[in-house]
Amino acid sequence: MTAAGTAGTAEAAGALGQEELRRAAAARLHRARPDLLDGADADLERLLRAGDALAEEDERDPRGAQAVAVVRSYSPARWIAQACAFGLSLQSRHGAEHVAAWRRSLTRTVFLAGDPRRLQRRFDFHHLAPDGSVGWCAPAPPAATAPLRRLLKTLRASGGVPAIPPTPVRVPDADRPARRAPVRRQLYVATARTPLPRLLVHTHHLLVEAVLDGLVEPGDCLTLHHVPSLGGLRADFAALRVDTEEPSAHGSSAPPRLRAWAALTRGERL
């Protein structure tokens, strides 16, 4: 998909068919950019056109905002916890106008390969994982991170993501107190035909937006499930990450199809 990623909220339990995925994707884009998508029930063609327009706008709009993540290494539970921690840090230590612009850009984030600890003296990392595995520059106009993006290469990896058993992940504490009692949610991530960079993109969108929307709070427990596909799952989903499948999944000449790449279920009190 050449458009910016799409995601949304699922209201009811049930298997995820193309119609459910399209509605979720359209609702998310409509909430962020009603000027690009004039209805939350847009058909797939209109949805893809709106996403393409947003991607082109992000490339040339100096007033837009994007975050940058510099990734040294990846561990599933650590990545989930620190992505949530980054989102929480934006609510207490970053300008609301930049976060609002970032939401309008559908939380666009550039993933670079490097060691953020070695770059701390040269660049301003808003959030750094305690073990230095990943560091984030907060949402800002593209010019603010241009030197860092010129220095490092885009994160690339062709291999798949290994399967892991269900893994509980506690959302880290933040500078602000939790706004409710902790809950447990199931976090499903599709791993079939999912290279690591694509998995990072999808889980990052899902998690930071869930934090900013109040679905994920400090002290929550997210049980991470690596599954080949979310298509056969029946669950009460609170948030979905939806994007098009890779063309090779159904042949290069096949029409675009949507796929649920990651999802959060509704919370249960701990």
Order of alpha helices (4+ residues) and beta strands (2+ residues): beta-alpha-alpha-beta-alpha-alpha-beta-alpha-beta-beta-alpha-beta-beta-beta-alpha-beta-beta-beta-beta
